[in-house]
Amino acid sequence: MGAEVDYAKEIQELKRSMNAVILAHYYQESEVQDLADFVGDSLALAQAAARTQADVIVFCGVHFMAETAKILNPSRQVLLPDLKAGCSLSDRCPPGAFKAFKDKHPGAFVVSYVNSSAAVKAMSDVICTSSNAVKIVNQVPKDRQILFAPDQHLGRYVMKQTGRDMVLWPGSCIVHEIFSEKKLVQLKVEHPDAEVVAHPECEQAVLRHADFIGSTKAILDYAVRSPKQRFIVVTEAGIIHQMKRAAPDKTFIPAPPDNGCACNECPYMRLNTLEKLWRCMKDRTPELTMPEDLREGARAPLQRMLDWSQ
């Protein structure tokens, strides 16, 4: 039965009948990206969710992204093709442990990366993404100590860019922490004319070889406008689909991780498939819901991020 379904056609018809919008992250499978109404990074997707007029939001990303959409849209139904699409950064920062961490620093200003649970967001003063982290931290009052969670590598990068000292939660992303410095150097030797573009979630040893460091959107924009023709891409390989669409005459080489694979893919992002997208729209499940007090608690710091990002 599954092989007989024209998923793309069915999804488009369901989208119209449900008055739904499909939002997809750059790290989704290419066929999912191609069906989405909007493809972007975490900041752009949060902004898209905040301004949508659709009745139903179908989020092709991971759990915290769908939570963000629900926080901003309490009256709209939010669907996620696979509820098991989690995030290692979020999972490695459990709310109970984060509260204990925060309690050790009374009076500190808490900046939490969007890759966190709604419960952690609700304990924060402002949220950030890799796109706006530097801009957000620069707006924190200078007389306040800053706690930054949950990505320590992004935190160190932001400290370097802003000159602000921060207390870092010791978290990291399973995708970005396993890029191999040795293999990256080998790639640079094999492709001496290539520029290295990297995400700030990578470890410092990898970032020091980068010609450009930025969020997925920033990496995409840089590769398109750069006069260079060849790029070594040090982030999740899903972004390469959009790079090839935007700059078909250029060559994009995925940097390999240290686990023997040719490229580095997020196992959580890849849980969402066309079939799961179709089924979740057809059955209107799995649906993302949360208690109103939690949603309201997480909304204020998320809204502050949107306001500070203007």
Buried (B, 14 or more C-beta within 10 A) or exposed (E): EEEEBEBBEBBEEBBEEBEBBBBBBBBBBEEBBBBBBBBBBBBBBBBBBBEBEBEBBBBBBBBBBBBBBBBBBEEBBBBBBBBEBBBBBBBBBBBEEBEEBBEEEEEBBBBBBBBBBBBBBBBBBBBBBBBBBBBBBBEBEEEEBBBBBBBBBBBBBBBBBBEBEBBBBEBBBBBBBBBBBEBBEEBBEEBEEBBBBBBBBBBEEBBEBBBBBBBBBBBBBBBEEBEBEBBBBBBBBBBBBBBBBEBEEBBBBBBBBBEEEEBBBBEBBBBBBBEBBBBBBEEBEBBBEBEEEBBEBBBBBBBBBBEBBE
